C-alpha cells in the first residue's frame, strides 16, 4: 500500500508541476504580446451572429491589427485584419445570453472585411463580430481613421 500512495503522490506532483508550467507559459506569452504596446482585450465571433465567441486580444500594428487567442500557445496571430479592408457595419450592446461569456459593459460591433479579389475576380468579404469595452472601441475607430498619409498608395502599385 505504501508504494501505491507514493505513486499517487508522484502523479499529483507531476500534474501540479505541469499546471504551474502551463500558467507560466500563458503569462509569458501574454507578456511578450503586450510588450510592444497597443493591445486590448477583444472577443471575436466568426462568422458574425452564428459562430462561437472566442476570447482574445487585439494588437495594433502600423496598418494591421492582429487578433490572438487568449489561451493560445503560439506567438503568431490567429487573425490578421488590414486597416484598409475593415469597415464597421453595426454596433450593439451585449445581449443577456452573451454577457456570461463576454462580461458586462462590452460593446459588440459587426465588422466587414474586404480581402483583395482572388484570381476569379470574386470580391469576397466576410463579416465578423468583435466584443470589447467602449474605450477599446474608441481606440479601434481612431486607429481605423488615422492611417498615415500616403499609406494607401501601395494599393495602386
DAJO-V11601 format. One record per pair of residues at least 24 apart in sequence whose C-alpha atoms are under 8 Angstrom apart, sorted by sequence separation. I is the first residue (numbers start at 1). J is the second residue. If there is no record, write none. Layout:
# DAJO-V11601
i | j
I | J
I | J
This chain:
# DAJO-V11601
i | j
87 | 111
88 | 112
107 | 131
108 | 132
34 | 59
42 | 67
86 | 111
87 | 112
106 | 131
107 | 132
33 | 59
86 | 112
87 | 113
106 | 132
107 | 133
85 | 112
86 | 113
106 | 133
107 | 134
85 | 113
86 | 114
105 | 133
106 | 134
85 | 114
102 | 131
105 | 134
85 | 115
107 | 137
81 | 113
94 | 131
33 | 75
29 | 73
26 | 71
29 | 74
26 | 72
29 | 75
26 | 73
55 | 102
25 | 73
53 | 101
86 | 144
43 | 102
84 | 144
83 | 144
48 | 110
83 | 147
84 | 152
47 | 126
48 | 127
47 | 127
48 | 128
49 | 129
46 | 127
47 | 128
48 | 129
46 | 128
47 | 129
45 | 128
46 | 129
44 | 128
45 | 129
63 | 147
44 | 129
45 | 130
44 | 130
43 | 130
44 | 131
42 | 130
43 | 131
42 | 131
43 | 132
42 | 132
41 | 132
41 | 136
40 | 136
